[in-house]
């Protein structure tokens, strides 16, 4: 195994092998579309649910009255019979889930997809390292793509170094899956590139909304 030799795939028609083509960044983004759609729809549903709770809790005076009156409206809407503490806890749960989906889910997906796409030969090691590296993405999808590409580049070379140095298999997995991911996360966090990528992503988002 050597990361410096181009990967080759078997050519079924000719019976030989040919150089494997590196996937384009556009194909990586296309692979992330299902997760993007699911997260967007879920976030929108959470926004509607939070708005519904806010409107109806204020309508029934749940927050002001610790023991709201029971009427026909509450019989058909059992959630409105909750006390103020229960409603606040549900709102906090919704806000927490919304934040996790918005700032962690998409960067992690982009990091894992790009990492496994550009380093398919190391399999689950790329998945674990990409998940760890996504911690330093700061909610930026572009930083997630960069983290995955960095993991793919570094993991292959770290694996090559471990093979040359006769490092045991368990320690090799630890260094590649954990060490490389932590190194990429620290590099992204300490260099300030995440903030630049986040601002660039916001600029692209605003341009798309304007058009």
C-alpha positions in Angstrom: 0.0 0.0 0.0 1.2 3.5 -0.9 -0.8 6.7 -1.0 1.7 8.1 -3.5 0.7 5.6 -6.2 -2.5 6.5 -8.1 -5.4 4.1 -7.4 -6.3 1.7 -10.2 -9.6 -0.1 -10.9 -10.2 -3.3 -12.9 -11.3 -2.8 -16.5 -13.9 -5.5 -17.2 -14.0 -5.1 -20.9 -10.3 -5.1 -21.6 -9.4 -7.4 -18.7 -6.7 -5.1 -17.3 -6.7 -2.1 -15.0 -7.0 1.6 -15.5 -6.3 4.6 -13.3 -9.3 5.5 -11.1 -10.7 9.0 -11.6 -10.9 11.2 -8.5 -14.5 12.2 -7.8 -15.4 15.8 -8.4 -16.5 18.1 -5.5 -19.8 18.5 -7.2 -20.5 14.7 -6.8 -19.6 14.9 -3.1 -22.1 17.7 -2.7 -24.7 15.8 -4.6 -24.3 12.9 -2.2 -25.0 15.2 0.7 -28.3 16.4 -0.8 -30.6 13.8 0.9 -29.2 14.8 4.4 -29.6 18.5 3.5 -33.2 18.1 2.5 -34.0 16.0 5.6 -32.4 18.5 8.0 -34.0 21.5 6.3 -37.5 19.9 6.5 -37.0 18.8 10.2 -35.7 22.3 11.2 -38.8 23.8 9.5 -41.1 21.5 11.4 -39.3 22.3 14.6 -39.8 26.0 13.9 -43.5 25.5 13.3 -43.8 23.5 16.5 -42.0 26.1 18.6 -44.2 28.8 17.1 -47.3 26.8 17.8 -46.3 26.2 21.4 -45.5 29.9 21.9 -48.8 31.1 20.4 -51.1 28.6 22.1 -49.3 28.8 25.5 -49.7 32.6 25.5 -53.3 32.2 24.4 -54.2 29.8 27.2 -52.1 31.8 29.8 -50.1 28.7 30.6 -46.9 30.6 31.5 -48.7 33.0 33.8 -51.2 30.6 35.4 -49.5 27.6 37.1 -52.9 25.8 37.0 -54.6 26.7 33.8 -58.3 26.2 33.6 -59.6 23.1 31.9 -62.1 23.7 29.1 -63.2 22.1 25.9 -60.3 23.5 24.0 -57.8 21.8 26.3 -59.7 18.5 26.1 -59.1 18.4 22.4 -55.5 19.7 22.8 -54.0 17.8 25.8 -50.6 19.5 25.3 -52.2 22.8 26.4 -53.1 21.3 29.8 -49.4 21.1 30.7 -48.0 23.4 33.3 -45.5 26.2 32.6 -42.5 24.1 33.5 -43.5 21.3 31.0 -43.9 23.8 28.2 -40.6 25.4 28.9 -38.9 22.1 28.9 -40.4 21.2 25.6 -39.3 24.5 24.1 -35.8 24.0 25.4 -35.7 20.5 23.9 -36.8 21.8 20.6 -34.2 24.6 20.7 -31.5 22.1 21.6 -32.4 19.7 18.8 -32.7 22.6 16.3 -29.2 23.8 17.3 -27.7 20.3 16.9 -29.2 19.8 13.5 -28.2 23.2 12.2 -24.6 23.4 13.5 -23.5 19.7 13.8 -25.5 17.4 11.5 -24.6 19.0 8.1 -20.9 19.6 8.7 -20.6 16.0 10.0 -22.3 14.7 7.0 -20.1 16.7 4.6 -17.0 15.6 6.4 -17.9 11.9 6.4 -19.0 12.0 2.7 -15.9 13.8 1.5 -13.6 11.7 3.7 -14.9 8.4 2.6 -15.1 9.5 -1.0 -11.5 10.6 -1.3 -10.1 7.8 0.9 -12.4 4.7 0.2 -9.6 2.3 0.8 -9.3 2.9 4.5 -13.1 2.4 5.1 -14.4 2.9 8.6 -11.2 4.6 9.7 -12.1 7.6 7.4 -15.6 7.6 8.9 -14.4 7.8 12.5 -11.7 10.4 11.7 -14.1 12.5 9.8 -16.6 12.5 12.6 -14.0 13.6 15.1 -12.7 16.3 12.7 -16.2 17.7 12.2 -16.1 18.9 15.9 -13.9 21.7 14.8 -16.1 22.9 11.9 -18.0 25.4 13.9 -21.3 24.7 12.0 -19.8 25.5 8.6 -20.6 23.1 5.8 -17.5 24.3 3.8 -15.4 23.6 6.8 -16.9 20.1 6.9 -15.8 19.5 3.3 -12.3 20.7 4.1 -12.2 18.5 7.2 -13.1 15.4 5.2 -10.6 16.2 2.4 -7.9 16.8 5.0 -8.7 13.5 6.8 -8.5 11.6 3.5 -5.2 13.2 2.7 -3.6 12.7 6.1 -5.0 9.3 7.0 -3.6 7.6 3.9 -0.1 9.0 4.7 -0.4 8.2 8.4 -1.4 4.6 7.5 1.6 4.4 5.1 3.9 5.6 7.9 2.5 3.1 10.4 3.0 0.3 7.9 6.6 1.3 7.3 7.3 1.6 11.0 5.7 -1.7 11.8 3.2 -0.1 14.2 0.7 -2.6 15.7 -2.7 -2.7 14.1 -4.5 -1.4 17.2 -2.2 1.6 17.6 -2.5 2.2 13.8 -6.3 2.5 14.1 -6.0 4.7 17.1 -3.5 7.0 15.3 -5.6 7.1 12.1 -9.1 7.2 13.4 -8.6 9.3 16.5 -5.2 11.1 16.1 -5.8 12.4 12.6 -9.3 13.5 13.4 -8.2 15.4 16.5 -5.3 17.0 14.6 -7.6 18.2 11.8 -10.1 19.5 14.3 -7.4 21.4 16.3 -6.0 22.8 13.1 -9.3 24.1 11.9 -10.1 25.6 15.2 -6.8 27.3 15.9 -6.1 28.7 12.4 -9.3 30.7 12.2 -10.1 29.3 8.7 -13.5 28.1 10.0 -14.6 31.7 10.6 -13.6 32.6 7.0 -15.4 29.6 5.5 -18.5 30.4 7.6 -18.6 34.0 6.4 -18.1 32.8 2.8 -20.9 30.3 3.2 -23.2 33.0 4.6 -22.3 35.2 1.6 -23.2 32.3 -0.8 -26.5 31.7 1.1 -27.5 35.4 0.9 -26.7 35.5 -2.8 -28.9 32.4 -3.4 -31.7 34.0 -1.5 -31.4 37.2 -3.5 -31.6 35.4 -6.8 
